[in-house]
Amino acid sequence: SRFALSAATVTAMTSAAEDMVRCFEEALGLPGVEQWPFEVGRAHLAYGERLRRQGLNREARVQLAAARGCFEELGARSWEARAAAELRATGMTRSGRGKAGEALTPQELEVARLAATGLSNPQIASRLFLSPRTVSSHLYRVFPKLGITSRAGLRDALEALPPEPPATRL
């Protein structure tokens, strides 16, 4: 399965643009590849790089984040750095302030969702009965938690959040 994954990845890397997605999906879908996490990470990285170079940043982020995760788990720092650099090139970053991955408060989540729809701070403030400065403050705290630097990355970052657990009633 290791050789099959490597061969399929090379085939995908050298395939025509119209066949690239299918070839990478076939490579990553081969049975038994999960036992070769480094090779899987390299396949995700190559897939993400190709997608990014074709201007498909949103799709590339999924593959590049998977690659970074594989390399992070393996302790392959130089490969993790390469995947992180590619992620930054798509416009997605991790905060260096130590808050990335921190959970959003319900208010922050609501403000972020409204901002992701394109509403301005005053529009969000009027909907939530807050001041525009409070909305701005929430967004200031949300960006590092989501690992983004601008409103442009909000929608993708919110979609990447894990689903909320169902509320239990006592």
C-alpha positions in Angstrom: 0.0 0.0 0.0 3.0 2.3 0.6 4.3 1.9 -2.9 0.8 2.2 -4.4 0.2 5.5 -2.5 3.5 6.9 -3.6 3.0 5.9 -7.2 -0.6 7.2 -7.2 0.5 10.5 -5.7 3.2 11.0 -8.3 0.7 10.2 -11.0 -1.7 12.8 -9.5 1.1 15.4 -9.3 1.9 15.0 -13.0 -1.7 14.6 -14.2 -3.5 17.2 -16.3 -5.4 19.9 -14.4 -8.8 18.3 -15.3 -7.7 14.9 -13.9 -5.8 16.1 -10.9 -8.7 16.1 -8.3 -9.8 12.6 -9.3 -6.2 11.3 -9.2 -5.4 12.7 -5.8 -8.7 11.4 -4.4 -8.0 8.0 -5.7 -4.5 8.0 -4.2 -5.8 9.1 -0.8 -8.6 6.6 -1.0 -6.4 3.5 -1.5 -6.9 0.8 1.1 -4.3 0.6 3.8 -2.8 4.0 3.3 -3.5 5.1 6.9 -0.6 2.9 8.1 1.8 5.3 6.2 1.0 8.7 7.8 4.1 10.5 6.4 3.2 9.5 2.9 -0.4 10.5 3.4 0.8 13.9 4.7 3.0 14.3 1.6 0.0 13.4 -0.7 -2.2 16.0 1.1 0.6 18.6 0.8 1.1 18.0 -2.9 -2.7 18.0 -3.5 -3.1 21.3 -1.5 -0.1 22.9 -3.4 -1.7 22.0 -6.8 -5.1 23.3 -5.7 -3.6 26.6 -4.4 -1.6 27.1 -7.6 -4.9 26.8 -9.5 -6.4 29.5 -7.3 -8.7 27.1 -5.4 -7.6 28.4 -2.0 -10.7 27.1 -0.1 -10.2 23.5 -1.3 -6.4 23.8 -0.8 -6.8 24.8 2.9 -8.5 21.5 3.6 -5.7 19.5 2.1 -2.9 21.7 3.6 -4.4 21.6 7.1 -4.6 17.8 6.9 -1.0 17.7 5.8 0.1 20.0 8.6 -1.8 17.8 11.1 -0.1 14.7 9.8 3.4 16.2 10.0 2.6 17.8 13.4 1.7 14.4 14.9 4.8 12.8 13.4 7.1 15.6 14.7 8.2 16.3 11.1 8.9 20.0 11.8 10.3 21.0 8.4 7.4 19.4 6.6 5.0 20.9 9.0 6.5 24.3 8.3 6.2 23.8 4.6 2.5 22.9 5.0 2.0 26.0 7.3 3.7 28.2 4.7 1.4 26.9 2.0 -1.6 27.5 4.3 -0.5 31.1 4.9 -0.2 31.6 1.1 -3.9 30.7 0.9 -4.7 33.5 3.4 -5.2 31.3 6.5 -2.8 31.7 9.4 -2.4 30.5 12.9 -2.0 33.1 15.6 1.3 33.4 17.4 -0.5 34.7 20.5 -1.2 31.3 21.9 -5.0 31.7 21.5 -5.5 29.7 18.3 -7.9 26.8 18.9 -9.4 28.5 22.0 -13.2 28.1 22.0 -15.3 31.1 21.0 -17.9 32.4 23.5 -21.5 32.2 22.3 -21.5 36.0 21.7 -18.2 35.9 19.8 -19.6 33.1 17.6 -22.8 35.0 16.8 -20.8 38.2 16.0 -18.4 36.1 13.8 -21.3 34.4 11.9 -22.9 37.8 11.2 -19.6 39.3 10.1 -19.0 36.3 7.8 -22.2 37.2 6.0 -20.8 40.5 5.1 -22.5 42.7 7.6 -20.7 45.8 8.9 -19.9 46.4 12.6 -22.8 48.9 13.0 -25.2 46.5 11.2 -24.2 43.7 13.5 -24.4 46.0 16.6 -28.0 46.9 15.7 -29.1 43.3 15.3 -27.5 42.2 18.5 -28.3 45.3 20.5 -24.6 46.0 21.1 -22.4 49.0 20.4 -20.2 48.9 17.3 -17.2 49.1 19.6 -18.3 46.0 21.4 -18.7 44.2 18.0 -15.2 45.4 17.1 -13.8 44.1 20.4 -15.4 40.7 19.8 -14.0 40.4 16.3 -10.6 41.5 17.7 -10.7 38.5 20.0 -12.2 36.1 17.4 -9.5 36.5 14.7 -6.6 35.0 16.7 -8.9 32.2 18.1 -9.7 31.2 14.6 -6.2 31.7 13.3 -7.2 34.3 10.7 -6.1 37.9 10.1 -9.1 39.4 8.2 -12.8 39.1 7.7 -12.2 37.4 4.4 -11.2 34.2 6.2 -14.1 34.2 8.6 -16.5 32.0 6.6 -13.9 29.3 5.9 -12.7 29.4 9.5 -16.2 29.1 10.9 -17.0 26.2 8.5 -13.9 24.4 9.8 -15.0 24.6 13.4 -16.2 21.3 14.9 -20.0 20.9 15.3 -21.4 22.1 18.6 -22.5 19.4 20.9 -26.2 19.2 21.4 -27.5 21.0 24.5 -28.7 18.7 27.3 -31.6 19.6 29.5 -31.8 18.6 33.1 
